[in-house]
Amino acid sequence: MSFLFYCNMYKDKSKRHEASNKMQEARCKKQDARCKKQETRDKRQEARSNL
């Protein structure tokens, strides 16, 4: 196997890794958004119950 082949394999792996990182990031952002929504909902309910 040539050195070039290894280089290409490594590039492929890092590309795939990048893609999965981006997916993971997107997932985290979605989760964050969900948490924030839940927080605001909780605050609203709290405010209502304090009235």
NORBEL-V657464 format. One record per helix or strand of 3 or more residues. SS is the DSSP state (H for helix, E for strand). FROM is the first residue (numbers start at 1). TO is the last residue. If there is no record, write none. Layout:
SS,FROM,TO
SS,FROM,TO
This chain:
H,3,50
